[in-house]
Amino acid sequence: MSRSNRNPAYRRYMWRSLLISTAYIATILLAVWAIPDNAPTAPAYLPFALLPGIIIGGWVWAMARLLVELQDEYLRFLEVQKILVATGVTLAWTGAWGVAELFLPHLPKVPVFFVFPAWCLGLVVGQLVVRIRFGADGGCP
């Protein structure tokens, strides 16, 4: 059994992540259902459009909660490493693509909506970096 499966902070984080992920998908589906294609800008649609962003705030809260609840400083360090890699990957990609869009007018535009999913993929990259640098279980016995 890995160290993260035995740690109550990780178990709570996994449950929070599962609930928040479900809520995020549900709010995206709700927005798709409630807002017609090519809908005019209308105040009635705004809550449906903003709700997924509020849920993303919940995800950030869950990650911050994990950092607070982890008592082992080394495990906290590994989580911060993962978050920093994800943030770096996302900022590098969005910055490079944004500048490329400015100077290459035929390049496809990427909607801002994709920044959060890109950051989530960055977390996967961050996890891989941590595993490669520090071992399968963060180098912990």
C-alpha positions as CSV (number, residue, x, y, z in Angstrom):
1,M,0.0,0.0,0.0
2,S,1.4,3.4,-0.9
3,R,2.1,6.1,1.6
4,S,-0.7,8.3,0.1
5,N,-3.3,5.6,0.6
6,R,-2.5,5.4,4.3
7,N,-2.4,9.1,4.9
8,P,-5.8,10.5,6.0
9,A,-5.0,13.9,4.4
10,Y,-4.7,12.3,1.0
11,R,-7.8,10.2,1.5
12,R,-9.8,13.4,2.3
13,Y,-8.2,15.2,-0.7
14,M,-9.2,12.3,-3.0
15,W,-12.9,12.5,-1.8
16,R,-12.9,16.3,-2.2
17,S,-11.4,16.0,-5.7
18,L,-13.9,13.4,-6.7
19,L,-16.8,15.6,-5.5
20,I,-15.4,18.8,-7.0
21,S,-14.7,17.0,-10.4
22,T,-18.2,15.7,-10.5
23,A,-19.6,19.1,-9.7
24,Y,-17.4,20.7,-12.4
25,I,-18.6,18.3,-15.0
26,A,-22.2,18.7,-13.9
27,T,-22.0,22.5,-14.1
28,I,-20.4,22.4,-17.6
29,L,-23.2,20.0,-18.7
30,L,-25.8,22.4,-17.1
31,A,-24.3,25.3,-19.0
32,V,-24.4,23.4,-22.3
33,W,-28.0,22.5,-21.6
34,A,-29.2,25.9,-20.4
35,I,-27.4,28.2,-22.8
36,P,-28.5,27.7,-26.5
37,D,-25.9,27.7,-29.3
38,N,-25.1,31.2,-30.5
39,A,-27.2,32.7,-27.6
40,P,-27.2,36.5,-27.4
41,T,-25.4,37.9,-24.4
42,A,-28.1,38.0,-21.7
43,P,-27.9,38.3,-17.9
44,A,-30.0,35.2,-17.5
45,Y,-27.2,33.1,-18.9
46,L,-24.5,34.5,-16.7
47,P,-25.0,32.3,-13.6
48,F,-24.8,29.2,-15.8
49,A,-21.5,30.4,-17.4
50,L,-19.9,31.5,-14.1
51,L,-20.7,28.4,-12.1
52,P,-17.9,26.2,-13.4
53,G,-15.4,28.9,-12.5
54,I,-16.7,28.9,-8.9
55,I,-16.2,25.2,-8.8
56,I,-12.6,25.7,-10.0
57,G,-12.2,27.9,-6.9
58,G,-13.3,24.9,-4.9
59,W,-10.6,22.8,-6.5
60,V,-8.0,25.4,-5.5
61,W,-9.4,25.3,-1.9
62,A,-9.1,21.5,-1.9
63,M,-5.5,21.6,-2.9
64,A,-4.8,24.3,-0.3
65,R,-6.5,22.2,2.3
66,L,-4.3,19.3,1.4
67,L,-1.2,21.4,2.0
68,V,-2.5,22.6,5.3
69,E,-3.6,19.0,6.4
70,L,-0.4,17.3,5.4
71,Q,1.7,17.0,8.5
72,D,4.8,15.6,6.8
73,E,6.8,18.5,5.4
74,Y,8.4,16.3,2.8
75,L,5.1,15.2,1.4
76,R,4.0,18.8,1.4
77,F,7.1,19.7,-0.5
78,L,6.3,17.1,-3.1
79,E,2.8,18.4,-3.6
80,V,4.1,21.9,-3.9
81,Q,6.6,20.7,-6.6
82,K,3.7,19.1,-8.5
83,I,1.6,22.3,-8.3
84,L,4.6,24.4,-9.4
85,V,5.3,22.2,-12.4
86,A,1.6,22.4,-13.4
87,T,1.5,26.1,-13.1
88,G,4.8,26.5,-15.0
89,V,3.6,24.2,-17.9
90,T,0.3,26.1,-18.1
91,L,1.9,29.6,-18.0
92,A,4.5,28.6,-20.6
93,W,1.9,27.1,-22.9
94,T,-0.6,30.0,-22.6
95,G,2.1,32.6,-22.9
96,A,3.7,31.1,-26.0
97,W,0.4,30.3,-27.7
98,G,-0.9,33.8,-26.9
99,V,2.1,35.5,-28.5
100,A,1.9,33.1,-31.5
101,E,-1.8,34.1,-32.0
102,L,-0.8,37.7,-32.1
103,F,1.8,37.3,-34.8
104,L,0.3,34.3,-36.8
105,P,-3.2,35.4,-37.7
106,H,-4.1,32.0,-39.3
107,L,-3.2,30.1,-36.1
108,P,-6.4,28.7,-34.5
109,K,-7.5,30.6,-31.4
110,V,-7.6,28.6,-28.2
111,P,-10.5,29.5,-25.9
112,V,-9.6,30.5,-22.4
113,F,-11.9,27.7,-21.2
114,F,-9.0,25.3,-21.9
115,V,-6.5,26.9,-19.4
116,F,-7.9,24.9,-16.5
117,P,-7.9,21.5,-18.2
118,A,-4.4,22.3,-19.4
119,W,-3.4,23.0,-15.8
120,C,-4.9,19.7,-14.7
121,L,-2.8,18.0,-17.4
122,G,0.1,19.9,-15.9
123,L,-0.6,18.2,-12.6
124,V,-0.1,14.9,-14.3
125,V,3.2,16.1,-15.7
126,G,4.1,17.4,-12.2
127,Q,3.3,14.0,-10.7
128,L,5.6,12.3,-13.3
129,V,8.4,14.8,-12.6
130,V,8.1,14.1,-8.8
131,R,8.1,10.3,-9.4
132,I,11.1,10.5,-11.7
133,R,13.1,12.9,-9.4
134,F,12.1,11.4,-6.0
135,G,11.1,7.8,-6.7
136,A,7.7,6.0,-7.0
137,D,6.5,7.0,-3.5
138,G,8.4,10.3,-3.2
139,G,11.4,8.6,-1.9
140,C,9.7,7.9,1.4
141,P,10.3,4.6,3.2
